[in-house]
Structure formats: structure tokens, C-alpha cells
């Protein structure tokens, strides 16, 4: 039986009847003046029913995959048809089907060697169709899985469990790393003049990673059932130079005038990657996973450091240490992110003038301008002199000491006068936005507590989605899964399968 004859058998009459009903429904809606939204919904529901009939007909015509009493597989293995026909569920956009399949192996209860129908249909490892998985998880990277279930149920008319959505999420994420490794670099002509590599950390609450409870859940004061693990988010992009004066930056920071957006160059080909620490036999810190990715991304897009690379971080020494261990130094510039400096200046202003004094704003403004002119050491010395003159004690002295230490330690990364003349970026809005959008917006909603595996899977898929690679990844990971599941597809390819089953 050929595939072309599919519409001449089985449920042909039933399909025609449903289509006739659909036509009648539309005609009646015209006559009765039915509102268009009701017509639209009615047509959709009937089309879902029609789709179910057509897909059911397709499965009927494919049969159970009986290729005869014995088979010789391409690897030379001889197998025989098992007595029992086994079923497996298949959840499609049109609802759930039970597929009856002929199996081949040595005998019942032993490992299955070959399932012709699974190979012919190229079924996914999970019960859910690849299309449904795509729809579910594209929603799932933006919404809680409970809401995904509600949304899909309204669209397709059937429920899915949150557990099943979480399971598919973890399974779908397994090929993300391999996919990234084979991604081609953007065309060099489309890149900006500078490359920027930046990273930051964001905590994710993990379920059951805190202090175990005893005697009905009791924990000592301060102990928690869950704890946060730090996810590291890294990003690489290119951007054109943007030369500004310190005065222009101050005017923008203090909102003296709105900066025309048309002037600011836009990041090009921004890619993000996020990872939690890796537990197990060979544990890895998150920075030791993300920073090698940053290195590979830069190596691919900026070979031999041909263009200047900016490493733009906040003051976390763990990030700078990872930069020193993993990232190249050719034509590289280290920059301390400006918007992690300005809060320190506000802290100093509050130490000297309190929080509500009218002197705070001009004090901060003057010091920001000094910092942007490359006068960090002068700012630190003035803070220390003023603190000594006022004989600060207690918490105020402690705060000022901490601020001065931060500025002094990072002064080599705060040559903002040079950076501005060169048109280098000095603020990391890209990574701040990535941390907020990639991690917080999806993973820090009220009541959310993740497992380590579930959180990492979500970070993998969400970063793929935000990189604009979702559809390309779906194509890649389906091909990879089919390659793993079905090494003997040539036995059931196209017309060959139907010729054997007839």
C-alpha cells in the first residue's frame, strides 16, 4: 500500500462528514448573524477534531510495523517478531493516541532490538510529539509550567501535568552545549569595532539544598530548608566605539538631558550563557563553565584578538580571577563597571552628610565627575582626610573604610578618562539586563524553588531562546535524538516500509 492511497481508505467517509459539518456550521453562522469570535472558536474546535481524524487515519495506514517473522538488521543481528503487540502513548496537538507496535528481539522480557513503527514514524523519546514539546517549552521559558498547562489546555482542549512539562524541559536541554559548540560565527563584516565580554552572578533558590529538618521539620533559628546557589551569566557582543566626555556621561547619569538613542551604537550578535555550579564526581564552579565558553566565543568571533576586547565586570574578585585564568590578554582592556562604582560614592556621601541632606547630590556629582576624569586616587585621599577630620567612629568609619578599599583596589580598572576617549563602553547594562531577564524574570517568582537539574535545564533553554536560536536548536536536537534512537532507519524508509507491511 502506498502513502498516496491514504485518503482512499479507513476514515475517509468520517473525514468528509466532519468537513461537511464544518461547512454547514459556517453557512449557519452567516444566516444567524453569529459574532465572528464565536465563529472563529467554533471553526478552531472542529478543525482540531478533523486533525485528530486525519492523524488517526495516518496511524491506521502505517499499521503496527509487522515486517515478517524474522529480520536481519544492518549490523548483522538476527531478530524475530515477538508474540505480543506492545502499545505506547503518543500525545499530539490533537490529543492522545495509543500506538500498537510489533517488536523484534530475541524473546519477550529481553531487550528490544528493533521497533519498525517507531523507526518509521521517528517518534520522540518522550510520549509528547516534537511539535507539542516545542510549543510547551517555548511558553515554558517565559511562564511557569502551571500557566503553560492552562494556556495549552485552552488552545488544544487537553491537560498536561506539570511534572511531565518539567521532565520534557530537562530532556530537551541535554543537547544545548553541543549545539552551541557547532554554531557558526557571525559574518565579520556585521560585527562592531569592539568586542565586549561580561559576566555577573544571580542567585537561584534550590529546593532541599538547605539544612535538613528533624522531628517534624524543626530547624534552629536562622536555618532554612532551601538555599540559593549562584548562577553565573556570561555574555559576548560587539559594538562600535562611542566617544564621550566625562561631562556628557554625568549629564546622562543625573538626567540633565535625555540622551538621543540614535547616537548610542547598538550591541551586535549578543549571545548569553548561564550556568550553575556542577556537582557530582567532578564538581565545577559556575565560572569555570561560563568563562571557557566566553573564551571560545571570543576565539571564534575575534581570532587572535584582532579587535580590542573589553572585559567589563563589577567588583567581584571571583569574576576577575576567572577572567585572569580563562580569557586572553591580546588587545584586552579591563574595566570596572561604572554603575557599581557610583553606589559607593553615594554611601560615602551618606556617611558625611546623612541621607536627606541637600549636600548629598552635589557631593556625589562632583566625585562622579572626578572619577570619570581618572582622579580615583584623589577621591580616595579626600575621603580619608575628611573622615579623619570628622573623627568618624563605629559604623560610619567602617563604611567609609570599605568604600575606600573598594575604590583603591579597583583603581587600575577605573581609567575612565582613557576609556571615554577611546569610545569604550563603561557600563554593563547588557549583562545586568541579561541577569534580570534570563534568571530573575523566570526563576525568582513567588514560591519558586528549583532542583539543580531543573534550574540548569531552564537556564540552558532560556538562554537559547533569548539568543534567537530556538528554532535552529529544535531542528538540531530532534535530528540528534533521532540519530541516537533510530540507527536502522533505512529498513523502514518511505515506500519500502509500506511494501514490507503489505
N, C-alpha and C positions, 0 to 999 in steps of 0.2 A: 504494500500500500504506500503511495507517495504522499508527501506532505501536501502537494497541490490538491489532493482529493479530500482534504479535511472538511471542507464546507458541504460535502455531499452526503455525510453520514452522521450518525449519532443524534445530537440535539439540534439538528438543522431546523426542524419544524418548530421546536420550542424557541429558538433564537428568532425566527421570523415572527412568531406570535408576540414575543416581547417587543420587537421593533414596531409591529403594527400597533400595539398598545401605546407605545411612546408617541407615534404619530397621532393617534386618537386623542391622547392627553393634550398635545399641543393645539390641535384643532378645537377641542372643547374649551381650552383656556382662552382662545381667541373669541369664541362665541359668548362665553360667560364674563368676559372682561376681567379675567384673573390678573392681579398685580404681577408685574414682571419678576419680583423677587421670589414669589411663590412658584411661578413657572420655572425659574432658574433652579430652585431647590428640587422641585419635582423631577425635572429632567435629569439632574445630577443623580438622584437616588435610583432612577430607573436605569441610567447608564451604568451605575455600579452593579445592578442586577444583571444587566446584559453582559458586562465584563466577566462576571462570575460564570455565566453560562458558557461564554466563549472559551475561557480558560479551562473550565471543566471539560469541554469538548476536546480541547488540545490534549489534556492529560489522558482522556479516554483513548484517543487515537495513538498516543505513544505507547499504550499498553503497560505491561509490568516489566518489560525488558527481558523476556524469555528468549535466549539465543540458542536454545537446544540443550540436550542433556550434559554435554561436556564442552569445555573451551580450552584452548591453549593461548595463554597470554603472551604478549611480545617478549617477556623475559624468559620464556620457555616453560613457565609453570603450567601444569595441567590441573584444571579445576573442574568440579562437577556442580550441577544445579542442585541446590538444597531443596528439601521437600516442602518446607514451609515458605509461604509468601509473607514477607515482612512489610509492615507499614511504617511510614514516617510522616509527621505533620509538615505541612508547608503553609506558612501564613503569608498571604499575598495582599496586595492592595484591595482585593475583592473578598477577603475573608480567608478562613482556614480550610484546607483540603487535607485529606488523608490519602497518601500515595501508596499503592500496593506495588511492591517491588520483588522481582526474582533475584535471588542472591546466589553467588558462586563461591565455593570454598572447598574444604576437604570434608567437613561434616558439620551438622548443627552443633552449636555451642563452641565451635572453634572460631578463630579469627576469620573475618570475611575477606576474601581475596579480591572480589570484583562485584560491583553492582551496576549493571548496564544502564538502568534507567537514571541513576544518579549521574553517571558519566554523560549520558545523552543530554539530560537537562542542565548539567553543570550546576547542580544545586549547591547552595551555600552550606557551610558547616553548621550554621545555626538554622533553626526552623524558619526564621523570618527571611523573606525574599530580599535580594540585594536592593531592590527599589525601595522597599519599606524600610530597610535599615538606613538607607541614605536619607530618606525623609525624616525618620525618627531622630537620627543623630544630628542632622543639620539643625533641627529645632532644639535638640538637647544641648548643644554647645552654647545656646543662648538662654534656655529656660530650664527650670527644674524639671526632672523627669516626670513628676506627678502632673505638671502642667502639660508636658508633651503628650501624655496619655489622654488628657482631657481634649486637647486640640485635635489629635488624630482621630479620637473617637467621634468627635463632632463632624469631621470630614468624611470618614470612611465607615462609621457605624459599628465599630467593634472595639473592645477594650484590650489593652496590653498591661501586663504587670510592670511595676517599677523595677522589680528585680530583673526581669528579662531585658528591660531597656539598659540597665546598668551592666548586665553581662555582655550584651552586644557592644556597648561602649568600650569595655575593656578589650574585647576581642578585636574590634575594629582598629584600635590604636596600635596593634602589635607591629605593623609594618611602617609606621611613621618614620622611624630612624633610617631604615633602608631607603625609603622614598626620598628623604632629604639628601642622602648621600649621592643619589643619581640625578638630582635636579641640575639642569644646566645653568650656567651663569647668565645674567642678563647681557645683552649686547653692550660692549664697552662704550659705544657712542651714545647710549641712553643714560649713562651714569653721570653723576655730578663731579665737580672738581675735587672734592674731598670725600674721604671715607670716614665714617664715624662708627665706632664700636662702643657700646654702652651696656651696662648691666645694673640690676638692682635686686633687692630681696623683698619678698612679700610672704607673710605667714599664712599657712593653711591649717585649719583645725582638723586634727586627725582623731578619729574615734578610737577609744580604748588605748591611747598612747600615753595616758597619764598614770596616776597612782592607782593600783588595783584596790578596790574596796574590800572590806572584811565585815563579817557579821551583818549581812543585810545591806551592804553598800556603805558602811561608815568609813569616813576618811578624816584624818586630822585636819585641823584648821589650815587653810592655805593650799591643801592638796586638791587636785581636780581629776575628774575621770578622763578628760581629754587634754590634749596639749597641741600647741602649734609646732609645725615643722616649717622651716624656711625654704620656700621655693625661690630659686634664682631665675630671673627673667633676663635674657640677653637679646640684644638687637643690633643688627648691622644695616646701615643705609648709606647712601651717598647724597651729597648736597653741594650746591655751588657756594662759592665764597660770598660773604655778606659783610662788607666793611662798614663799621660804625664807630662813632666816637663815644667815650665814656658818658658824655653829657646826653647823648641820644638814648643810651641804654637807661640812664637814670630817669629821663623823662618818660620812657615807656614803663619802667617799673613803678613809678609813682603816679602814673596815669595823668601826666600833664597834658598829653595829647594822644589821640588814638593813632597808632602806627598803621599806615596803609598796608593792608595784607598783600597788595600786589607787589610790594617791594621785597618781601621776605621770600627767599627761594624755598621751594618745597622739597622735602626728602624724596629720594628716588629709590624704588625697589626695596622698601623696608621689609626686612624679614625678622621674625622673632622666634625664640625658642625658650621653653621654660622647663625646669626640672627640679624635682625634689631630691633629697639625699637618697641614694640607692643602698638598701640594706641587703643582707644575705652573706654568703661566704666571702665575697669580695666587696665590702661596702665602699661606696664612693661618695664624697661630698658633692653637693649640687654644683659648686663652682668648678669642680674637676670634670663635670659632664658638659656644662654650658660653655665654658671657656675654650675647650678644644673645638667645639662647634663654631665659636666666634673665629678661631684661628683658621679653620678650614674655609669658612665663608669668605674671610678676607683674602686667603691664599687664592681662592678660585676667582674672586672678582677684582683683586688688586695684586696680581702676581709680582713678587719681588719688591713690593712696596713702591710701585712706580708713582703713585699719587700719595700725597700726605694722608696719614691716618690719624684721627683724633680718638684718644681714649678718654671718654667723658664719664666720670663716676662721681658719686658723693664721697664722704669721708670714711666709709667703712674700709678699714685696713685689710679685711679678708678679701675684698674685691681688688684692691691694688696689689695684694700679694699674688692673687690668681692671675692678674694681668702680667706681673713680672715672670711668673712661671710658664705661662702658656702663649702669650702674644708677642709677635715680633717687634723689634725696635727700629727697623728701617723706616726712615722718614715718618717717625711717630712722635706725637705730642700728647703729654698727659695733662688733662685739665680737670680741676676740681669744679664740679657743677655749681654755678653761681647761686642758685636758689637754695642750696644747702649752706651757703655762707651767710646770706642775709638774715636768717633766723638767729644766728649767733650775735650779729650786730644789734638786733632787737633785744636779745637777752641782756647785753651789756648796757643798753640804754635804760632798761627797766631797773637794773642794779643802781645806776647813778641817779635816775630821775623818777623812779616809780612807774607804774603802768598808765596813769591817767594824766601825767604832766604834759603841758603843751610843748615842752622842750624835747620830748621823745622823738617826734617826727623829724625836726631839723637835725637832731643829733645823728639819727640813723642815716638820713640822706647824705650828710657830709661824709660819714665814714664809708658809705657805699661808693661815693664818688672817688674817695681816696683809694679804696681797694681797686676800683676799675682803672685808676691811673698807675697801678702797680706799686702802691705805697703800703703794702700789708705790714711790713716791719714797723713803719712809723705808727700805724694804727695800734699795733700791739703795745709798743712802748708808751704811747699816750694813755692807753687803758691802765697799764701798770702804774704809771705816775699818778694818774687820777685816783686809782684805788688806794695807793699809799697815802696820798694827800688827805683822803677822806677817812682813812684808818678803818677800812671795811673789815667786818668780822663775820663769823658764822656763815650762814647760807649765802649771803651776798659775796663774801670773799671766795667761797667755794665755787660759785657760779662763774665769777669773773676769771678765776684761775683756769677753769675748764674751757672757757671761751678763748682765752689767750693761748692755751696749749693747743687747741684745735687749729687756730689760725697760724700759729708758728710752725706746727708740724707739717702743715699743708702748703706753706708759702711757696715752695718750688713749683706747685701746680696752680698758682694763682697769679701768673704774669698776664693779667687780663689786658693790660695796655698793648702788649705784643700780640695777643690773640685777636684783639679787635682790629688792629692794623692789618693783620693777615686775613681777616674775614672768617675766622674760625668760629664755630658755634660754642657758646659758653654756658648754655642751659640745656638740660636734658628732658625737655618736655616729651620727647618721643618715648623714652623708657618710663617716665612717670605715667604717661597715658597708657602704655602697654601693661604696666603692673596693675593699674586700676581696672582697665578693661579686660585684660586677659585673666587675671586672678580674682580680684575683688568682686567685680560685677557678676560673676557666675558662681564663685566658690565661697563667698562670705555672706551669703544671705542668712536671714534669721533661722537658727536651728540647724544649720547645715554642719554635719560632722562627717568627714570622709575617711575611708580606708586609704592606706598609702597607695595601693594598686589602683583604686578608683580615682583618686586625685591625680595621679600621674597620667592615667589614660585620658582624663578630661583635659589636662594641660597639653598633652600631645595633639589631641584632635582640635582643641580650641585654637591653638597656635597655627595649625594647618589651615583652619577656616579663616583666621584673621590674615594670614599671608596671601589669601586669594587662591589657594591651591586645592580647595575642597574637591572640585570635580575631577581634577587631574589625579588626586590621591585616590578617589573612589575607583577610577579606571585601573590604576596601578595595583591597589590592594586586592581587587577582585581577580585580576589576572594572576597575582601571586598566590592567592588562595586556591584558585582552580589548578594552578600548576602543582601545588602540593597535594591536593586531594585527588586529582584525576590524571595520573601519568599514562593511562591507556585510552585516551580519548579517541585515538584513531580507530579503535574497534567499533565505535558507535557513531562515527562521523556521518552527518547528513543522511542521504538516501541509503547508505549502507545499513544503517540501523533498521530502517523500516523493511528493507529487503530481507534481513535476517529474522525479524519478528513476524513476518507474514507466513 
